[in-house]
């Protein structure tokens, strides 16, 4: 009888979920993914996690709990590093331990391949270990990973299309597990679309380019998550199609508290484009988000109008960035 694997729809699922899904489907192992985030999962995660946890980790525990009893094993990888030179936040290295201790699970309940350096040989070893834990042969693990990875890697490299004055684009920057979670960030995208603005995220920046951009801040940027934020902020700050930037961070993320300050100082303060920082926590209401994004879009429109009228005043320079910076409400 084949085992069923449960994957929480949280944290790195939003980056690697399709790859994991495809890996297990090549292995012929049935997968259950937890439902989309909702208030109940968030409340459960908040109850289960220690108070100091960041919002995404709280959510992860809510998702993990919803799968217990519905699957034979939980897939909770331990990832320390994926791109050379950058490290994941410690939560990802400790995730299997956090899950096991929170729910008092035996080690055998988890499939936890270890990625220490992100080297190809190591990833193949991890794929073999995951296959073994799912009752398959190491060889089928290697083969499944190769097939899954090829399709996944080809599908994800895209480029932001160049825009023009009539197709304003706003870059939304943040961890994938915030931006891709509709419960947390769906309203940001909905408000922009309702105003005929095209939101773009780092999904539309080729990975290589993202890390090249982040390389400008080495060795200051050490964490992979911060590198992605800095790389996309630098890329979008200089992209002519981007009219403004929205940075999203979550309460309790020590890494964001440092890296966003750094990004504001090193990139956004001097790029001449309006930007806003939105901090989310478990109490953030929809209305607050909608109001802030609408106000930000009004600001961007005002700037665009002012800039297009400069020649009429005999001016050719950009206006003084009156409201550049974090908007306080
Ligand atoms: S990077 Fe921040 S938000 Fe993400 S898991 Fe680590 S502490 Fe949490």
Boltz pocket constraint, residues with backbone or C-beta under 6 A from the ligand:
constraints:
  - pocket:
      binder: B
      contacts: [[A, 54], [A, 55], [A, 56], [A, 57], [A, 89], [A, 90], [A, 91], [A, 92], [A, 175], [A, 225], [A, 250], [A, 252], [A, 253], [A, 254], [A, 255], [A, 256]]
      max_distance: 6.0
